[in-house]
Amino acid sequence: MTSDTRTSDNPARPAWLAVLARATLAQLEAMAPAAGAWPPVQPVRPPEIGMVMLRGRVGGTGNPFNLGEASVVRCAVRLGDGPLGVSYALGRDKRRAELAALFDALLQDPQHHDDLQRTLIAPLALAQAQARAKKQHDVAGSKVEFFTFVRGEA
């Protein structure tokens, strides 16, 4: 892959970036390749901690309002002269953001893409979907329906 060839136009990239952002440090470290298994990693933007403003909407559709702030870590790495990997992750875990950026770069490399999609992204996405479904099921059990009686004329 030449340095002019970029696959950042890959339509699947936002999906795998979302999966990597939600992954835990333990999940990412379990899949991290051995240090000699990838091209030299050049830090473009070392992991740095910052803040983001969270915005909400009343009822999901109302006017936006500032909900509060959250810590976030961002990181960017380049594999040799190849693809640039980036990550943003809620929290303050620099190693997690660094690994997510590394995996993003590896996923853009055709040599590693298919294997990582099968062994990393697909299992993580499935586990995240199952956890989301379980949480929705648990929350649905506590749902309260409100209704109003209209008084009729007597």
Residue pairs with C-beta under 8 A, 6 or more apart in sequence:
1 82
1 83
1 109
1 110
1 111
2 81
3 81
3 82
6 83
6 84
6 108
7 13
7 83
7 108
7 110
8 83
8 84
8 108
10 108
13 104
13 107
13 108
15 121
15 125
16 104
16 107
16 117
16 121
17 86
17 87
17 100
17 104
19 121
19 124
19 125
19 128
20 28
20 87
20 100
20 103
20 104
20 121
20 124
21 87
21 88
21 89
21 90
21 100
22 124
22 128
23 96
23 100
23 124
23 128
24 96
25 93
25 95
25 96
25 99
27 124
28 96
28 99
28 100
28 103
29 95
29 99
31 103
31 116
31 119
31 120
32 99
32 102
33 106
38 79
38 102
38 106
38 112
39 79
39 80
39 82
40 79
40 80
41 77
41 78
41 79
41 102
41 105
42 77
42 78
42 79
42 80
43 75
43 76
43 77
44 76
44 77
44 78
44 84
45 74
45 75
45 76
46 75
47 73
47 74
47 75
47 94
47 95
47 97
47 98
48 73
48 74
48 75
48 94
49 71
49 72
49 73
49 92
49 94
50 71
50 72
50 73
50 74
51 69
51 70
51 71
51 72
52 69
52 70
52 72
53 66
53 68
53 69
54 66
54 67
54 68
54 69
54 70
55 64
55 65
55 66
55 67
56 64
56 65
56 67
57 63
57 64
57 65
58 65
70 90
71 90
71 91
71 92
72 88
72 89
72 90
72 91
73 87
73 88
73 89
73 91
73 92
73 93
73 94
73 96
73 97
74 86
74 87
74 88
74 97
75 86
75 87
75 94
75 97
75 98
75 100
75 101
76 84
76 85
76 86
76 87
76 101
77 84
77 85
77 98
77 101
77 102
77 105
78 84
78 85
78 105
79 85
79 102
79 105
79 106
79 109
82 105
82 108
82 109
83 105
83 108
83 109
84 105
84 108
85 100
85 101
85 102
85 103
85 104
85 105
85 106
85 107
85 108
86 101
86 104
87 97
87 98
87 100
87 101
87 104
88 97
89 96
89 97
89 100
103 116
103 120
106 112
106 113
106 116
107 113
107 116
107 117
107 121
